[in-house]
Amino acid sequence: MEISKIGKSSTGIKIDMGNANLLLIKSDKGFIMCGYLDMETAERLNDAACIVRGVKNFDDMLNAGIAKVTTKAKELGIKEGMSGKDALKIFEGGEGKD
C-alpha cells in the first residue's frame, strides 16, 4: 500500500490488487476514485465523488477525464470530461476549469 500527499491538501491511496491498482485521492470535500470503487454506492451515500477509468497511478488520475460524477460532486462544479486535476482543485476549495 502507498499513501502520498496529492495537490494542496489531499491524500492518495494506492493498493496493489494483483491485476491492477485500487486508487483513491481523498480531499476534504470529496474524492476521485478508480473503476474498482462503486459509483452507485457513493451516490446512495450522498458523497461528492467522481470516477476516472484506465488509470494506473496518481498522475494518470490527475490527467484522466472524469467519466462519472455523483449529484453532490455536480453541485460543487465537477463535470464529466474535466480533468482529474481540475476536479481536485474544486474538491480542495479552489476553482477548476469550465
N, CA, C and O atoms as a GROMACS GRO file, in nm:
protein
  392
    1MET      N    1   0.085  -0.117   0.000
    1MET     CA    2   0.000   0.000   0.000
    1MET      C    3   0.090   0.124   0.000
    1MET      O    4   0.194   0.127   0.066
    2GLU      N    5   0.048   0.224  -0.076
    2GLU     CA    6   0.120   0.352  -0.084
    2GLU      C    7   0.026   0.465  -0.046
    2GLU      O    8  -0.088   0.471  -0.094
    3ILE      N    9   0.072   0.554   0.040
    3ILE     CA   10  -0.004   0.673   0.077
    3ILE      C   11   0.082   0.794   0.044
    3ILE      O   12   0.197   0.802   0.086
    4SER      N   13   0.025   0.889  -0.033
    4SER     CA   14   0.100   1.006  -0.079
    4SER      C   15   0.019   1.132  -0.062
    4SER      O   16  -0.104   1.130  -0.067
    5LYS      N   17   0.088   1.244  -0.041
    5LYS     CA   18   0.023   1.375  -0.042
    5LYS      C   19   0.004   1.413  -0.189
    5LYS      O   20   0.098   1.406  -0.268
    6ILE      N   21  -0.117   1.455  -0.225
    6ILE     CA   22  -0.151   1.494  -0.361
    6ILE      C   23  -0.212   1.633  -0.355
    6ILE      O   24  -0.292   1.662  -0.266
    7GLY      N   25  -0.175   1.721  -0.449
    7GLY     CA   26  -0.231   1.855  -0.450
    7GLY      C   27  -0.195   1.932  -0.326
    7GLY      O   28  -0.090   1.908  -0.265
    8LYS      N   29  -0.283   2.025  -0.287
    8LYS     CA   30  -0.257   2.110  -0.169
    8LYS      C   31  -0.278   2.036  -0.038
    8LYS      O   32  -0.198   2.048   0.055
    9SER      N   33  -0.387   1.960  -0.031
    9SER     CA   34  -0.424   1.903   0.099
    9SER      C   35  -0.492   1.767   0.088
    9SER      O   36  -0.566   1.728   0.178
   10SER      N   37  -0.468   1.695  -0.020
   10SER     CA   38  -0.535   1.567  -0.041
   10SER      C   39  -0.440   1.450  -0.017
   10SER      O   40  -0.318   1.466  -0.016
   11THR      N   41  -0.499   1.334   0.003
   11THR     CA   42  -0.423   1.212   0.027
   11THR      C   43  -0.454   1.111  -0.082
   11THR      O   44  -0.570   1.084  -0.112
   12GLY      N   45  -0.350   1.056  -0.140
   12GLY     CA   46  -0.364   0.950  -0.240
   12GLY      C   47  -0.338   0.815  -0.175
   12GLY      O   48  -0.243   0.800  -0.099
   13ILE      N   49  -0.422   0.719  -0.206
   13ILE     CA   50  -0.406   0.583  -0.153
   13ILE      C   51  -0.403   0.489  -0.272
   13ILE      O   52  -0.492   0.491  -0.358
   14LYS      N   53  -0.300   0.405  -0.277
   14LYS     CA   54  -0.281   0.309  -0.386
   14LYS      C   55  -0.260   0.171  -0.324
   14LYS      O   56  -0.172   0.152  -0.240
   15ILE      N   57  -0.342   0.076  -0.368
   15ILE     CA   58  -0.329  -0.061  -0.319
   15ILE      C   59  -0.315  -0.153  -0.440
   15ILE      O   60  -0.401  -0.153  -0.528
   16ASP      N   61  -0.208  -0.231  -0.444
   16ASP     CA   62  -0.187  -0.329  -0.550
   16ASP      C   63  -0.282  -0.446  -0.527
   16ASP      O   64  -0.272  -0.515  -0.426
   17MET      N   65  -0.373  -0.467  -0.621
   17MET     CA   66  -0.472  -0.573  -0.606
   17MET      C   67  -0.434  -0.698  -0.685
   17MET      O   68  -0.511  -0.793  -0.693
   18GLY      N   69  -0.314  -0.699  -0.742
   18GLY     CA   70  -0.270  -0.815  -0.819
   18GLY      C   71  -0.273  -0.788  -0.968
   18GLY      O   72  -0.168  -0.780  -1.031
   19ASN      N   73  -0.392  -0.773  -1.023
   19ASN     CA   74  -0.407  -0.748  -1.166
   19ASN      C   75  -0.413  -0.600  -1.201
   19ASN      O   76  -0.393  -0.562  -1.316
   20ALA      N   77  -0.439  -0.516  -1.103
   20ALA     CA   78  -0.449  -0.371  -1.123
   20ALA      C   79  -0.437  -0.304  -0.986
   20ALA      O   80  -0.435  -0.372  -0.883
   21ASN      N   81  -0.429  -0.173  -0.987
   21ASN     CA   82  -0.421  -0.097  -0.863
   21ASN      C   83  -0.557  -0.038  -0.828
   21ASN      O   84  -0.630   0.008  -0.915
   22LEU      N   85  -0.590  -0.039  -0.699
   22LEU     CA   86  -0.705   0.035  -0.649
   22LEU      C   87  -0.650   0.172  -0.611
   22LEU      O   88  -0.558   0.183  -0.530
   23LEU      N   89  -0.708   0.278  -0.670
   23LEU     CA   90  -0.658   0.414  -0.650
   23LEU      C   91  -0.769   0.505  -0.598
   23LEU      O   92  -0.883   0.497  -0.643
   24LEU      N   93  -0.732   0.592  -0.504
   24LEU     CA   94  -0.826   0.688  -0.447
   24LEU      C   95  -0.749   0.814  -0.410
   24LEU      O   96  -0.643   0.806  -0.349
   25ILE      N   97  -0.802   0.929  -0.447
   25ILE     CA   98  -0.749   1.057  -0.400
   25ILE      C   99  -0.859   1.123  -0.320
   25ILE      O  100  -0.965   1.156  -0.374
   26LYS      N  101  -0.836   1.142  -0.190
   26LYS     CA  102  -0.937   1.194  -0.097
   26LYS      C  103  -0.900   1.335  -0.052
   26LYS      O  104  -0.788   1.360  -0.009
   27SER      N  105  -0.996   1.426  -0.064
   27SER     CA  106  -0.978   1.562  -0.012
   27SER      C  107  -1.089   1.591   0.088
   27SER      O  108  -1.172   1.504   0.116
   28ASP      N  109  -1.090   1.712   0.142
   28ASP     CA  110  -1.191   1.746   0.243
   28ASP      C  111  -1.333   1.742   0.188
   28ASP      O  112  -1.425   1.700   0.258
   29LYS      N  113  -1.352   1.786   0.063
   29LYS     CA  114  -1.488   1.798   0.008
   29LYS      C  115  -1.534   1.679  -0.073
   29LYS      O  116  -1.653   1.667  -0.102
   30GLY      N  117  -1.444   1.589  -0.110
   30GLY     CA  118  -1.485   1.476  -0.192
   30GLY      C  119  -1.366   1.393  -0.235
   30GLY      O  120  -1.256   1.409  -0.182
   31PHE      N  121  -1.389   1.303  -0.332
   31PHE     CA  122  -1.281   1.216  -0.373
   31PHE      C  123  -1.294   1.176  -0.520
   31PHE      O  124  -1.401   1.177  -0.580
   32ILE      N  125  -1.177   1.140  -0.574
   32ILE     CA  126  -1.166   1.086  -0.710
   32ILE      C  127  -1.129   0.939  -0.692
   32ILE      O  128  -1.036   0.906  -0.618
   33MET      N  129  -1.202   0.853  -0.760
   33MET     CA  130  -1.176   0.710  -0.743
   33MET      C  131  -1.158   0.642  -0.878
   33MET      O  132  -1.202   0.692  -0.981
   34CYS      N  133  -1.094   0.527  -0.875
   34CYS     CA  134  -1.077   0.447  -0.996
   34CYS      C  135  -1.197   0.355  -1.012
   34CYS      O  136  -1.287   0.353  -0.929
   35GLY      N  137  -1.197   0.279  -1.119
   35GLY     CA  138  -1.309   0.191  -1.151
   35GLY      C  139  -1.330   0.076  -1.054
   35GLY      O  140  -1.435   0.011  -1.058
   36TYR      N  141  -1.234   0.049  -0.965
   36TYR     CA  142  -1.253  -0.056  -0.865
   36TYR      C  143  -1.363  -0.021  -0.766
   36TYR      O  144  -1.426  -0.110  -0.710
   37LEU      N  145  -1.386   0.107  -0.744
   37LEU     CA  146  -1.482   0.151  -0.644
   37LEU      C  147  -1.618   0.177  -0.708
   37LEU      O  148  -1.626   0.206  -0.827
   38ASP      N  149  -1.722   0.168  -0.631
   38ASP     CA  150  -1.858   0.166  -0.683
   38ASP      C  151  -1.925   0.304  -0.679
   38ASP      O  152  -1.947   0.361  -0.572
   39MET      N  153  -1.957   0.357  -0.797
   39MET     CA  154  -2.018   0.488  -0.810
   39MET      C  155  -2.160   0.491  -0.751
   39MET      O  156  -2.199   0.591  -0.692
   40GLU      N  157  -2.235   0.383  -0.767
   40GLU     CA  158  -2.372   0.380  -0.716
   40GLU      C  159  -2.375   0.390  -0.564
   40GLU      O  160  -2.464   0.453  -0.507
   41THR      N  161  -2.278   0.328  -0.498
   41THR     CA  162  -2.270   0.338  -0.353
   41THR      C  163  -2.237   0.480  -0.310
   41THR      O  164  -2.297   0.533  -0.217
   42ALA      N  165  -2.142   0.543  -0.379
   42ALA     CA  166  -2.107   0.683  -0.347
   42ALA      C  167  -2.230   0.773  -0.364
   42ALA      O  168  -2.252   0.863  -0.283
   43GLU      N  169  -2.308   0.750  -0.468
   43GLU     CA  170  -2.429   0.830  -0.492
   43GLU      C  171  -2.530   0.806  -0.379
   43GLU      O  172  -2.586   0.901  -0.324
   44ARG      N  173  -2.553   0.680  -0.346
   44ARG     CA  174  -2.650   0.646  -0.242
   44ARG      C  175  -2.611   0.705  -0.106
   44ARG      O  176  -2.698   0.742  -0.028
   45LEU      N  177  -2.482   0.714  -0.079
   45LEU     CA  178  -2.434   0.769   0.048
   45LEU      C  179  -2.420   0.921   0.045
   45LEU      O  180  -2.376   0.981   0.143
   46ASN      N  181  -2.459   0.983  -0.069
   46ASN     CA  182  -2.456   1.128  -0.086
   46ASN      C  183  -2.314   1.185  -0.074
   46ASN      O  184  -2.294   1.294  -0.020
   47ASP      N  185  -2.216   1.109  -0.125
   47ASP     CA  186  -2.079   1.156  -0.128
   47ASP      C  187  -2.054   1.240  -0.253
   47ASP      O  188  -2.114   1.216  -0.358
   48ALA      N  189  -1.965   1.337  -0.241
   48ALA     CA  190  -1.916   1.411  -0.358
   48ALA      C  191  -1.800   1.329  -0.414
   48ALA      O  192  -1.690   1.329  -0.358
   49ALA      N  193  -1.825   1.260  -0.524
   49ALA     CA  194  -1.725   1.170  -0.579
   49ALA      C  195  -1.730   1.172  -0.731
   49ALA      O  196  -1.833   1.204  -0.792
   50CYS      N  197  -1.617   1.137  -0.790
   50CYS     CA  198  -1.612   1.120  -0.935
   50CYS      C  199  -1.519   1.004  -0.966
   50CYS      O  200  -1.437   0.964  -0.883
   51ILE      N  201  -1.534   0.951  -1.086
   51ILE     CA  202  -1.459   0.833  -1.122
   51ILE      C  203  -1.379   0.858  -1.250
   51ILE      O  204  -1.426   0.924  -1.342
   52VAL      N  205  -1.259   0.802  -1.252
   52VAL     CA  206  -1.175   0.801  -1.373
   52VAL      C  207  -1.146   0.656  -1.405
   52VAL      O  208  -1.144   0.571  -1.315
   53ARG      N  209  -1.125   0.626  -1.531
   53ARG     CA  210  -1.104   0.488  -1.573
   53ARG      C  211  -0.972   0.474  -1.647
   53ARG      O  212  -0.920   0.570  -1.703
   54GLY      N  213  -0.919   0.350  -1.647
   54GLY     CA  214  -0.797   0.320  -1.721
   54GLY      C  215  -0.673   0.382  -1.662
   54GLY      O  216  -0.579   0.414  -1.735
   55VAL      N  217  -0.670   0.400  -1.531
   55VAL     CA  218  -0.556   0.466  -1.465
   55VAL      C  219  -0.474   0.364  -1.388
   55VAL      O  220  -0.525   0.263  -1.339
   56LYS      N  221  -0.344   0.392  -1.378
   56LYS     CA  222  -0.253   0.301  -1.308
   56LYS      C  223  -0.181   0.367  -1.191
   56LYS      O  224  -0.123   0.299  -1.107
   57ASN      N  225  -0.186   0.502  -1.185
   57ASN     CA  226  -0.116   0.574  -1.079
   57ASN      C  227  -0.183   0.710  -1.058
   57ASN      O  228  -0.278   0.744  -1.128
   58PHE      N  229  -0.132   0.786  -0.962
   58PHE     CA  230  -0.194   0.914  -0.928
   58PHE      C  231  -0.182   1.015  -1.042
   58PHE      O  232  -0.276   1.092  -1.066
   59ASP      N  233  -0.070   1.018  -1.113
   59ASP     CA  234  -0.055   1.108  -1.227
   59ASP      C  235  -0.160   1.078  -1.334
   59ASP      O  236  -0.220   1.170  -1.390
   60ASP      N  237  -0.183   0.949  -1.361
   60ASP     CA  238  -0.288   0.910  -1.456
   60ASP      C  239  -0.423   0.964  -1.410
   60ASP      O  240  -0.501   1.013  -1.492
   61MET      N  241  -0.451   0.954  -1.280
   61MET     CA  242  -0.580   1.001  -1.227
   61MET      C  243  -0.597   1.151  -1.250
   61MET      O  244  -0.706   1.197  -1.287
   62LEU      N  245  -0.491   1.227  -1.227
   62LEU     CA  246  -0.500   1.372  -1.242
   62LEU      C  247  -0.511   1.414  -1.388
   62LEU      O  248  -0.570   1.518  -1.418
   63ASN      N  249  -0.455   1.334  -1.479
   63ASN     CA  250  -0.460   1.367  -1.622
   63ASN      C  251  -0.581   1.310  -1.694
   63ASN      O  252  -0.614   1.355  -1.804
   64ALA      N  253  -0.646   1.212  -1.634
   64ALA     CA  254  -0.762   1.149  -1.698
   64ALA      C  255  -0.884   1.239  -1.696
   64ALA      O  256  -0.896   1.327  -1.610
   65GLY      N  257  -0.972   1.217  -1.790
   65GLY     CA  258  -1.101   1.286  -1.789
   65GLY      C  259  -1.196   1.217  -1.693
   65GLY      O  260  -1.197   1.095  -1.681
   66ILE      N  261  -1.276   1.296  -1.626
   66ILE     CA  262  -1.376   1.241  -1.533
   66ILE      C  263  -1.482   1.169  -1.615
   66ILE      O  264  -1.540   1.226  -1.708
   67ALA      N  265  -1.509   1.043  -1.579
   67ALA     CA  266  -1.605   0.961  -1.652
   67ALA      C  267  -1.746   0.970  -1.593
   67ALA      O  268  -1.844   0.972  -1.668
   68LYS      N  269  -1.757   0.975  -1.462
   68LYS     CA  270  -1.887   0.982  -1.395
   68LYS      C  271  -1.875   1.072  -1.273
   68LYS      O  272  -1.768   1.086  -1.214
   69VAL      N  273  -1.988   1.133  -1.236
   69VAL     CA  274  -1.991   1.229  -1.125
   69VAL      C  275  -2.117   1.205  -1.042
   69VAL      O  276  -2.224   1.184  -1.099
   70THR      N  277  -2.106   1.209  -0.911
   70THR     CA  278  -2.225   1.200  -0.827
   70THR      C  279  -2.298   1.334  -0.827
   70THR      O  280  -2.241   1.437  -0.863
   71THR      N  281  -2.422   1.332  -0.786
   71THR     CA  282  -2.502   1.453  -0.778
   71THR      C  283  -2.436   1.557  -0.689
   71THR      O  284  -2.432   1.675  -0.724
   72LYS      N  285  -2.384   1.515  -0.574
   72LYS     CA  286  -2.321   1.610  -0.482
   72LYS      C  287  -2.195   1.672  -0.544
   72LYS      O  288  -2.167   1.789  -0.521
   73ALA      N  289  -2.118   1.594  -0.620
   73ALA     CA  290  -1.999   1.648  -0.687
   73ALA      C  291  -2.041   1.748  -0.795
   73ALA      O  292  -1.974   1.850  -0.815
   74LYS      N  293  -2.150   1.720  -0.865
   74LYS     CA  294  -2.201   1.814  -0.966
   74LYS      C  295  -2.236   1.947  -0.901
   74LYS      O  296  -2.211   2.054  -0.958
   75GLU      N  297  -2.295   1.942  -0.783
   75GLU     CA  298  -2.331   2.064  -0.712
   75GLU      C  299  -2.208   2.149  -0.678
   75GLU      O  300  -2.218   2.272  -0.668
   76LEU      N  301  -2.093   2.085  -0.662
   76LEU     CA  302  -1.968   2.158  -0.636
   76LEU      C  303  -1.906   2.214  -0.763
   76LEU      O  304  -1.818   2.300  -0.757
   77GLY      N  305  -1.952   2.166  -0.880
   77GLY     CA  306  -1.899   2.213  -1.006
   77GLY      C  307  -1.817   2.111  -1.084
   77GLY      O  308  -1.760   2.144  -1.188
   78ILE      N  309  -1.810   1.988  -1.036
   78ILE     CA  310  -1.739   1.882  -1.107
   78ILE      C  311  -1.824   1.839  -1.226
   78ILE      O  312  -1.945   1.819  -1.213
   79LYS      N  313  -1.760   1.825  -1.343
   79LYS     CA  314  -1.832   1.787  -1.465
   79LYS      C  315  -1.761   1.670  -1.533
   79LYS      O  316  -1.639   1.659  -1.528
   80GLU      N  317  -1.840   1.584  -1.597
   80GLU     CA  318  -1.781   1.478  -1.678
   80GLU      C  319  -1.695   1.540  -1.787
   80GLU      O  320  -1.733   1.641  -1.846
   81GLY      N  321  -1.579   1.480  -1.812
   81GLY     CA  322  -1.489   1.528  -1.914
   81GLY      C  323  -1.380   1.621  -1.863
   81GLY      O  324  -1.275   1.633  -1.926
   82MET      N  325  -1.402   1.686  -1.749
   82MET     CA  326  -1.296   1.772  -1.695
   82MET      C  327  -1.184   1.683  -1.644
   82MET      O  328  -1.206   1.565  -1.618
   83SER      N  329  -1.065   1.737  -1.629
   83SER     CA  330  -0.952   1.656  -1.583
   83SER      C  331  -0.963   1.628  -1.434
   83SER      O  332  -1.027   1.702  -1.359
   84GLY      N  333  -0.900   1.520  -1.392
   84GLY     CA  334  -0.894   1.490  -1.250
   84GLY      C  335  -0.826   1.602  -1.173
   84GLY      O  336  -0.863   1.631  -1.059
   85LYS      N  337  -0.728   1.666  -1.235
   85LYS     CA  338  -0.657   1.777  -1.171
   85LYS      C  339  -0.753   1.892  -1.142
   85LYS      O  340  -0.750   1.950  -1.033
   86ASP      N  341  -0.839   1.926  -1.238
   86ASP     CA  342  -0.935   2.034  -1.218
   86ASP      C  343  -1.041   1.996  -1.116
   86ASP      O  344  -1.086   2.080  -1.038
   87ALA      N  345  -1.082   1.869  -1.116
   87ALA     CA  346  -1.177   1.823  -1.016
   87ALA      C  347  -1.117   1.832  -0.876
   87ALA      O  348  -1.184   1.871  -0.781
   88LEU      N  349  -0.989   1.794  -0.864
   88LEU     CA  350  -0.923   1.801  -0.734
   88LEU      C  351  -0.914   1.944  -0.683
   88LEU      O  352  -0.930   1.968  -0.563
   89LYS      N  353  -0.890   2.039  -0.773
   89LYS     CA  354  -0.886   2.180  -0.732
   89LYS      C  355  -1.019   2.221  -0.670
   89LYS      O  356  -1.022   2.292  -0.569
   90ILE      N  357  -1.128   2.176  -0.730
   90ILE     CA  358  -1.260   2.209  -0.675
   90ILE      C  359  -1.279   2.140  -0.540
   90ILE      O  360  -1.327   2.203  -0.446
   91PHE      N  361  -1.244   2.013  -0.530
   91PHE     CA  362  -1.257   1.941  -0.404
   91PHE      C  363  -1.172   2.003  -0.294
   91PHE      O  364  -1.207   1.994  -0.176
   92GLU      N  365  -1.061   2.067  -0.331
   92GLU     CA  366  -0.974   2.131  -0.233
   92GLU      C  367  -1.014   2.275  -0.203
   92GLU      O  368  -0.948   2.344  -0.127
   93GLY      N  369  -1.124   2.318  -0.265
   93GLY     CA  370  -1.174   2.452  -0.234
   93GLY      C  371  -1.138   2.558  -0.334
   93GLY      O  372  -1.174   2.675  -0.314
   94GLY      N  373  -1.068   2.523  -0.441
   94GLY     CA  374  -1.034   2.619  -0.544
   94GLY      C  375  -1.127   2.610  -0.661
   94GLY      O  376  -1.232   2.546  -0.655
   95GLU      N  377  -1.088   2.674  -0.768
   95GLU     CA  378  -1.168   2.673  -0.890
   95GLU      C  379  -1.108   2.578  -0.992
   95GLU      O  380  -0.986   2.574  -1.008
   96GLY      N  381  -1.191   2.503  -1.061
   96GLY     CA  382  -1.148   2.422  -1.174
   96GLY      C  383  -1.177   2.495  -1.303
   96GLY      O  384  -1.232   2.605  -1.301
   97LYS      N  385  -1.140   2.435  -1.415
   97LYS     CA  386  -1.171   2.496  -1.545
   97LYS      C  387  -1.317   2.473  -1.578
   97LYS      O  388  -1.379   2.379  -1.528
   98ASP      N  389  -1.373   2.560  -1.665
   98ASP     CA  390  -1.511   2.541  -1.711
   98ASP      C  391  -1.514   2.442  -1.824
   98ASP      O  392  -1.622   2.413  -1.877
   0.00000   0.00000   0.00000
